[in-house]
């Protein structure tokens, strides 16, 4: 099995090092292609107005001067001249990607790019809290989560989002397959300041974001000490609304 690794925290991120160790327990054909610098919050963005450069960092290890989407796109186009990866793993992100985080997340967007190319993809993120355990939960549980997902039949343009709770490995309660939750980002903090030249600036913060803890969601699962596994689809169409909206143009 050929595995491609990527992330949004950059080629030198500690979470990527953890993911590389996990991937090598699953395969001896592991490739890495990640952004050269941190790209958190980049979403599913593609670099169009400047060139993107590919740099080698050792055997089957590369960085890209662009976004996570660029990294996956370029890897599939230039690195795999014989056959494509069987699996793309994105992460392990330093911080959870729960609820609506997936719309901003470079980690999830890299997995999206793989899914659009028809390759099974999993995004993985590690929650952090005041009492830090680092990537302990992800390191200990990562292979146990990924292995059962390999070979699971997935519809086209779908991917899996995995989040590890901010706990020591032996404190994790287990794994739950749950739906995506919801954040209220309108309640996030906004810091205003002035730069050295006297110009105003604004800095978005997420520490005051309100979580809607409905039952059966990724937010609830991770909050309760479980690893959340959430299948996502890239078809944003509200199929139930098509008929109602179409009627408005038939009057």
C-alpha positions as CSV (number, residue, x, y, z in Angstrom):
1,X,0.0,0.0,0.0
2,X,1.3,3.4,-1.0
3,X,0.5,6.2,1.5
4,X,0.9,9.9,0.9
5,X,1.1,12.2,4.0
6,X,0.5,15.9,4.1
7,X,-0.7,18.5,6.6
8,X,-1.3,22.3,7.1
9,X,1.2,22.9,9.9
10,X,4.2,22.5,7.6
11,X,6.9,20.0,6.7
12,X,8.7,20.4,10.1
13,X,5.6,20.1,12.3
14,X,5.8,17.6,15.2
15,X,2.3,16.3,14.3
16,X,3.6,15.2,10.9
17,X,6.5,13.4,12.5
18,X,3.9,11.5,14.6
19,X,1.9,10.7,11.6
20,X,5.0,9.4,9.7
21,X,5.7,7.0,12.5
22,X,2.1,5.7,12.5
23,X,2.1,5.4,8.7
24,X,5.3,3.3,8.7
25,X,3.5,0.7,10.9
26,X,1.0,0.3,8.1
27,X,3.2,0.4,5.0
28,X,6.8,0.5,3.8
29,X,5.9,2.8,0.9
30,X,5.3,6.1,2.7
31,X,5.6,9.5,0.9
32,X,5.3,13.0,2.4
33,X,4.5,16.2,0.6
34,X,3.5,19.1,2.9
35,X,3.5,22.9,2.8
36,X,6.9,24.5,3.4
37,X,5.3,26.8,6.0
38,X,2.3,26.7,8.3
39,X,-1.0,27.1,6.4
40,X,-3.5,26.8,9.2
41,X,-6.9,28.2,8.2
42,X,-6.0,28.1,4.5
43,X,-9.1,26.1,3.7
44,X,-9.4,24.5,0.3
45,X,-7.4,27.3,-1.4
46,X,-5.2,26.9,-4.5
47,X,-2.3,29.1,-5.4
48,X,-3.0,30.8,-8.7
49,X,-1.1,34.1,-8.8
50,X,2.4,33.0,-7.9
51,X,4.6,30.0,-8.8
52,X,4.7,27.0,-6.5
53,X,8.1,25.3,-5.8
54,X,8.8,21.7,-4.9
55,X,11.7,20.9,-2.6
56,X,13.1,17.5,-1.6
57,X,13.9,16.8,2.1
58,X,15.2,13.3,1.8
59,X,13.9,9.9,0.6
60,X,10.3,10.4,-0.6
61,X,9.9,13.5,1.5
62,X,9.0,16.9,-0.1
63,X,7.7,20.4,0.7
64,X,5.7,22.8,-1.4
65,X,5.7,26.6,-1.2
66,X,2.0,26.8,-1.2
67,X,-1.2,25.6,0.5
68,X,-2.2,22.0,1.6
69,X,-4.3,21.8,-1.5
70,X,-1.2,22.7,-3.6
71,X,0.8,20.1,-1.8
72,X,-1.6,17.2,-2.6
73,X,-2.3,18.5,-6.1
74,X,1.4,18.8,-7.0
75,X,2.3,15.5,-5.4
76,X,-0.3,13.6,-7.5
77,X,0.8,15.4,-10.7
78,X,4.6,15.2,-10.3
79,X,5.7,12.7,-7.7
80,X,3.7,9.6,-8.7
81,X,4.6,8.8,-12.3
82,X,4.0,5.1,-11.9
83,X,0.9,4.7,-9.8
84,X,-1.1,6.9,-7.4
85,X,-1.3,6.5,-3.6
86,X,-3.8,4.1,-2.2
87,X,-4.4,6.4,0.8
88,X,-3.8,10.0,1.8
89,X,-3.4,10.9,5.5
90,X,-3.5,14.6,6.4
91,X,-2.3,15.8,9.9
92,X,-1.8,15.3,12.6
93,X,-3.0,18.8,13.1
94,X,-2.0,20.7,16.3
95,X,-5.6,21.5,17.4
96,X,-8.9,19.9,16.8
97,X,-11.0,20.2,13.6
98,X,-14.5,19.8,14.9
99,X,-17.8,21.0,13.7
100,X,-17.5,23.9,11.2
101,X,-13.8,23.9,11.6
102,X,-13.7,21.7,8.5
103,X,-14.7,24.6,6.3
104,X,-11.6,26.5,7.4
105,X,-9.2,23.7,8.0
106,X,-6.2,23.2,5.7
107,X,-5.9,19.7,7.2
108,X,-9.3,18.7,6.0
109,X,-8.9,20.5,2.7
110,X,-5.8,18.5,1.9
111,X,-8.0,15.3,2.4
112,X,-10.7,16.9,0.3
113,X,-8.2,17.4,-2.6
114,X,-7.3,13.7,-2.4
115,X,-11.0,12.7,-2.3
116,X,-11.7,14.8,-5.4
117,X,-8.9,12.8,-7.1
118,X,-10.7,9.6,-6.2
119,X,-8.2,8.6,-3.4
120,X,-9.4,7.5,0.0
121,X,-8.4,10.2,2.5
122,X,-8.4,10.7,6.3
123,X,-7.8,14.0,8.1
124,X,-6.4,13.7,11.7
125,X,-6.3,16.3,14.4
126,X,-5.2,16.3,18.0
127,X,-7.0,18.5,20.5
128,X,-5.0,20.6,23.0
129,X,-6.1,22.0,26.3
130,X,-4.5,23.7,29.4
131,X,-3.3,20.4,30.7
132,X,-1.1,19.3,27.8
133,X,-0.5,15.8,26.8
134,X,0.8,16.8,23.4
135,X,0.2,14.2,20.7
136,X,0.1,11.3,23.1
137,X,-3.4,10.2,22.3
138,X,-2.9,10.4,18.6
139,X,0.5,8.5,18.7
140,X,-1.0,5.7,20.8
141,X,-4.3,5.4,19.0
142,X,-3.6,6.5,15.5
143,X,-2.9,3.1,13.9
144,X,-5.9,1.6,15.7
145,X,-8.1,4.2,14.2
146,X,-6.7,4.2,10.7
147,X,-6.3,0.4,10.1
148,X,-10.0,-0.5,10.3
149,X,-10.8,2.3,7.8
150,X,-8.4,1.0,5.2
151,X,-10.4,-0.7,2.5
152,X,-13.8,0.5,3.8
153,X,-16.0,1.2,0.8
154,X,-16.5,4.9,0.5
155,X,-18.7,6.8,-1.9
156,X,-17.0,9.2,-4.4
157,X,-16.0,12.6,-3.0
158,X,-16.1,11.5,0.6
159,X,-13.4,11.5,3.3
160,X,-13.1,10.8,7.0
161,X,-12.4,13.3,9.8
162,X,-10.7,12.0,12.9
163,X,-10.1,14.0,16.1
164,X,-8.2,12.8,19.2
165,X,-9.1,14.2,22.7
166,X,-6.7,16.2,24.8
167,X,-5.9,13.3,27.1
168,X,-3.2,10.9,28.0
169,X,-3.3,7.8,25.9
170,X,-4.6,5.6,28.8
171,X,-7.4,8.1,29.5
172,X,-9.0,7.9,26.1
173,X,-12.4,6.1,26.5
174,X,-12.6,4.7,23.0
175,X,-13.7,5.5,19.5
176,X,-17.1,6.9,18.4
177,X,-18.4,7.3,14.8
178,X,-20.4,10.5,14.9
179,X,-21.8,13.3,12.8
180,X,-20.4,16.8,12.4
181,X,-21.3,19.3,15.1
182,X,-21.8,23.0,15.0
183,X,-19.8,26.1,16.2
184,X,-21.1,29.6,16.7
185,X,-18.2,31.6,15.2
186,X,-20.0,34.9,15.6
187,X,-19.1,34.7,19.3
188,X,-15.4,34.3,18.7
189,X,-13.1,37.1,20.0
190,X,-11.8,40.0,18.0
191,X,-8.6,41.8,19.2
192,X,-8.0,45.3,18.0
193,X,-4.6,47.0,18.1
194,X,-2.3,49.5,16.4
195,X,0.9,48.5,14.6
196,X,4.2,50.4,15.0
197,X,3.2,52.7,12.1
198,X,0.0,53.8,13.8
199,X,-2.3,51.8,11.6
200,X,-5.2,49.8,13.1
201,X,-5.3,46.0,12.8
202,X,-7.7,43.2,13.8
203,X,-6.9,39.7,15.0
204,X,-9.5,37.0,15.1
205,X,-9.5,34.6,18.0
206,X,-11.4,31.4,18.7
207,X,-11.1,31.1,22.5
208,X,-14.7,32.4,23.0
209,X,-16.4,30.3,20.3
210,X,-19.6,28.7,21.5
211,X,-20.0,25.0,21.0
212,X,-23.4,23.5,20.3
213,X,-23.1,20.2,22.0
214,X,-25.9,18.2,20.4
215,X,-25.9,14.5,21.0
216,X,-24.1,12.3,18.6
217,X,-21.7,14.9,17.3
218,X,-17.9,15.1,17.0
219,X,-17.9,18.0,19.6
220,X,-19.7,15.9,22.2
221,X,-17.5,12.8,21.6
222,X,-14.2,14.5,21.9
223,X,-15.5,16.6,24.9
224,X,-16.4,13.3,26.6
225,X,-13.0,11.8,26.1
226,X,-13.6,9.8,22.9
227,X,-11.9,9.8,19.6
228,X,-14.4,11.0,17.0
229,X,-14.6,9.5,13.5
230,X,-16.8,11.4,11.1
231,X,-17.4,10.6,7.4
232,X,-17.8,13.8,5.4
233,X,-19.1,14.4,1.9
234,X,-18.1,17.1,-0.6
235,X,-21.6,17.4,-2.2
236,X,-22.9,20.5,-0.5
237,X,-26.2,20.3,-2.3
238,X,-29.3,20.6,-0.2
239,X,-31.2,18.0,-2.1
240,X,-34.4,18.3,0.0
241,X,-34.7,22.0,-1.0
242,X,-34.3,21.5,-4.8
243,X,-38.0,21.0,-5.4
244,X,-39.1,23.9,-3.2
245,X,-36.7,26.3,-4.9
246,X,-37.5,25.1,-8.4
247,X,-41.1,25.8,-7.8
248,X,-40.3,29.5,-7.3
249,X,-39.2,29.7,-11.0
250,X,-42.3,28.0,-12.3
251,X,-44.8,30.6,-11.1
